[in-house]
């Protein structure tokens, strides 16, 4: 996007995004709290959210208050992930730190429950959320940040197509210890290729009869880059 003289985009809002494997829905406490808590492993949520900044939860009430405060105090828009085949809530993520004036928003507070492992659910959920940011809202930049010690999160960000930009040293205090934060992003000019790679990976033809991927997402994206820039 080169001409920014009339650039204007709306602030993100709650949205429902339907895919083949998963549906992204706005979090509603009365409808989703118990199912989300269960889907994230109930008291097993604390090791799952090891690198989140908040203290460990003593139970579901703590978790509920944290979600409410994330919205009322920080403007996080919590969305839940629902497995299309089972109807179960299996994870969540948030649109956060939105900056409409500059067309920037972050995806954060990401938690994938046990049912999302070794399945296309997480990949499609993040594809749908990124697609909404770039194609529906018209944003220029989509960010992913995580504790620099969280190797799994850094690997996931790179797999999805986010580019590593560096480490903000002593960025924050998390659970009463220092946190260095790794920054990743994707931008609008990169999205068409990233989107094509997502769609190719998610197509039924990319999975065998046992549901195992035939080609890795990173390899698909790399092949597309070679084709376009050869």
C-alpha positions as CSV (number, residue, x, y, z in Angstrom):
1,X,0.0,0.0,0.0
2,X,1.9,3.1,-1.3
3,X,-0.7,5.9,-1.3
4,X,-1.6,6.6,2.3
5,X,-3.0,10.1,1.8
6,X,-6.5,8.9,2.5
7,X,-5.7,5.8,4.6
8,X,-8.5,5.0,7.1
9,X,-9.5,1.7,8.6
10,X,-12.0,0.8,11.4
11,X,-11.0,-0.5,14.8
12,X,-11.3,-4.3,15.0
13,X,-14.5,-5.6,16.6
14,X,-15.9,-9.0,17.5
15,X,-16.4,-11.2,14.4
16,X,-17.5,-14.7,13.5
17,X,-15.3,-16.4,11.0
18,X,-16.2,-19.8,9.6
19,X,-13.8,-22.3,8.1
20,X,-13.8,-25.9,7.0
21,X,-12.3,-27.2,10.3
22,X,-12.9,-24.5,12.8
23,X,-15.1,-21.5,13.6
24,X,-13.8,-18.4,15.3
25,X,-16.5,-16.8,17.5
26,X,-16.7,-13.8,19.9
27,X,-16.2,-14.9,23.5
28,X,-19.4,-14.6,25.6
29,X,-19.0,-15.5,29.2
30,X,-22.5,-16.9,29.7
31,X,-22.2,-19.1,26.7
32,X,-18.5,-20.0,26.6
33,X,-16.7,-19.7,29.9
34,X,-17.1,-23.3,31.2
35,X,-16.5,-24.9,27.8
36,X,-13.4,-22.7,27.2
37,X,-12.0,-23.5,30.6
38,X,-12.6,-27.2,30.0
39,X,-11.2,-27.0,26.5
40,X,-8.0,-25.5,27.8
41,X,-7.5,-28.3,30.3
42,X,-9.3,-26.8,33.4
43,X,-6.6,-26.5,36.1
44,X,-4.1,-27.7,33.5
45,X,-4.4,-24.2,32.0
46,X,-1.6,-22.9,34.2
47,X,1.2,-24.9,32.6
48,X,-0.4,-24.3,29.2
49,X,-0.2,-20.5,29.9
50,X,3.3,-20.7,31.4
51,X,4.5,-17.7,29.4
52,X,1.5,-15.5,30.0
53,X,2.1,-12.5,32.3
54,X,-0.7,-13.1,34.8
55,X,-0.4,-15.1,38.0
56,X,-1.6,-18.7,37.9
57,X,-5.3,-19.2,38.2
58,X,-6.8,-20.7,41.3
59,X,-9.9,-21.8,39.4
60,X,-12.4,-20.8,36.8
61,X,-13.5,-17.6,38.6
62,X,-9.9,-16.3,38.3
63,X,-9.9,-17.1,34.7
64,X,-13.2,-15.4,34.1
65,X,-12.0,-12.2,35.8
66,X,-8.8,-12.2,33.8
67,X,-10.8,-12.4,30.6
68,X,-13.1,-9.6,31.7
69,X,-10.2,-7.4,32.8
70,X,-8.4,-8.0,29.5
71,X,-11.4,-6.5,27.7
72,X,-12.3,-3.7,30.1
73,X,-8.8,-2.6,31.0
74,X,-6.8,-3.4,27.9
75,X,-9.4,-3.7,25.1
76,X,-8.6,-7.2,24.2
77,X,-11.2,-8.9,21.9
78,X,-11.3,-12.5,23.0
79,X,-12.4,-15.0,20.4
80,X,-12.8,-18.7,20.9
81,X,-12.1,-21.6,18.5
82,X,-14.8,-24.2,17.9
83,X,-14.0,-27.5,16.3
84,X,-16.5,-27.9,13.4
85,X,-16.6,-31.7,13.6
86,X,-17.3,-31.9,17.4
87,X,-18.7,-28.5,18.3
88,X,-16.2,-28.4,21.2
89,X,-14.4,-25.2,22.2
90,X,-10.7,-26.0,21.8
91,X,-8.8,-22.7,22.1
92,X,-8.8,-18.9,22.0
93,X,-6.9,-15.8,20.8
94,X,-7.4,-12.0,21.0
95,X,-7.2,-9.1,18.7
96,X,-5.3,-6.6,20.9
97,X,-3.3,-3.3,21.0
98,X,-5.2,-2.1,17.9
99,X,-3.9,1.1,16.2
100,X,-6.4,1.9,13.5
101,X,-4.6,5.2,12.7
102,X,-1.6,3.2,11.5
103,X,-3.4,0.1,10.4
104,X,-1.7,-2.2,13.0
105,X,-3.1,-4.8,15.3
106,X,-1.7,-7.7,17.3
107,X,-2.8,-11.3,17.7
108,X,-2.1,-12.4,21.3
109,X,-3.4,-14.2,24.4
110,X,-3.2,-17.3,22.2
111,X,-4.0,-20.6,23.8
112,X,-4.4,-23.9,22.0
113,X,-6.1,-26.6,24.0
114,X,-5.1,-30.3,23.8
115,X,-7.7,-31.0,21.1
116,X,-5.9,-28.7,18.7
117,X,-2.7,-30.7,18.6
118,X,-1.8,-32.6,15.4
119,X,-4.8,-31.2,13.5
120,X,-5.5,-28.3,11.0
121,X,-7.6,-26.5,13.6
122,X,-5.0,-24.0,14.8
123,X,-3.6,-23.3,11.4
124,X,-7.1,-22.5,10.0
125,X,-8.1,-20.4,13.0
126,X,-5.0,-18.2,12.6
127,X,-5.5,-18.0,8.8
128,X,-9.1,-16.8,9.3
129,X,-8.1,-14.2,11.8
130,X,-5.2,-12.9,9.7
131,X,-7.4,-12.9,6.6
132,X,-10.0,-10.8,8.4
133,X,-7.4,-8.2,9.4
134,X,-5.9,-7.8,5.9
135,X,-8.9,-8.4,3.6
136,X,-11.9,-7.3,5.6
137,X,-10.4,-4.5,7.7
138,X,-7.6,-3.4,5.3
139,X,-4.8,-3.3,7.9
140,X,-1.2,-2.8,6.9
141,X,0.6,-4.8,9.7
142,X,-0.3,-7.8,11.9
143,X,1.9,-8.5,14.9
144,X,2.8,-11.5,17.0
145,X,4.8,-11.1,20.2
146,X,5.9,-13.6,22.8
147,X,8.3,-14.3,25.7
148,X,11.7,-14.8,24.1
149,X,12.0,-18.1,26.1
150,X,8.8,-19.4,24.5
151,X,10.4,-21.5,21.7
152,X,7.1,-23.1,20.8
153,X,5.4,-19.7,20.2
154,X,8.4,-18.5,18.1
155,X,8.3,-21.6,16.0
156,X,4.5,-21.3,15.5
157,X,4.8,-17.6,14.4
158,X,7.5,-18.4,11.8
159,X,5.4,-21.4,10.6
160,X,2.4,-19.1,10.0
161,X,4.5,-16.7,8.0
162,X,5.3,-14.0,10.5
163,X,8.8,-12.6,10.2
164,X,11.1,-12.2,13.2
165,X,12.0,-8.6,13.8
166,X,14.1,-8.7,17.0
167,X,14.0,-8.9,20.7
168,X,12.9,-6.1,23.0
169,X,15.2,-6.6,26.1
170,X,13.7,-6.1,29.5
171,X,10.4,-5.3,27.8
172,X,8.2,-6.2,30.8
173,X,7.9,-7.9,34.2
174,X,6.0,-11.2,33.9
175,X,5.2,-13.4,36.9
176,X,7.7,-11.2,38.9
177,X,10.6,-11.9,36.6
178,X,12.1,-10.2,33.6
179,X,10.7,-10.9,30.2
180,X,12.5,-10.2,26.9
181,X,9.9,-10.1,24.1
182,X,10.4,-11.5,20.6
183,X,8.6,-9.5,18.0
184,X,7.2,-10.9,14.7
185,X,5.0,-9.4,12.0
186,X,3.5,-9.9,8.6
187,X,2.5,-6.9,6.4
188,X,-0.1,-6.4,3.7
189,X,2.3,-6.8,0.7
190,X,3.3,-10.2,2.0
191,X,-0.3,-11.4,2.6
192,X,-1.2,-12.6,-0.9
193,X,1.6,-15.2,-0.9
194,X,1.0,-16.1,2.8
195,X,-2.7,-16.5,2.1
196,X,-2.1,-18.7,-0.9
197,X,0.2,-21.0,1.1
198,X,-2.4,-21.3,3.9
199,X,-5.2,-22.1,1.4
200,X,-3.0,-24.7,-0.3
201,X,-2.0,-26.3,3.0
202,X,-5.6,-26.4,4.3
203,X,-7.1,-28.0,1.1
204,X,-8.3,-31.6,1.6
205,X,-5.9,-32.7,-1.1
206,X,-3.0,-31.9,1.2
207,X,-4.0,-34.6,3.7
208,X,-3.8,-38.3,3.3
209,X,-6.5,-40.8,4.5
210,X,-5.0,-40.7,8.0
211,X,-5.2,-36.9,8.1
212,X,-1.4,-36.5,7.8
213,X,-0.2,-33.5,5.9
214,X,1.4,-34.2,2.5
215,X,3.4,-30.9,2.3
216,X,4.5,-28.6,5.2
217,X,3.1,-25.1,5.3
218,X,6.7,-23.7,5.3
219,X,7.6,-25.7,2.2
220,X,4.5,-24.6,0.3
221,X,5.3,-20.9,1.1
222,X,9.0,-21.4,0.1
223,X,8.0,-22.9,-3.2
224,X,5.6,-20.1,-3.9
225,X,8.3,-17.5,-3.2
226,X,10.7,-19.3,-5.5
227,X,8.1,-19.3,-8.3
228,X,7.3,-15.6,-7.9
229,X,10.8,-14.3,-7.6
230,X,12.6,-16.7,-10.0
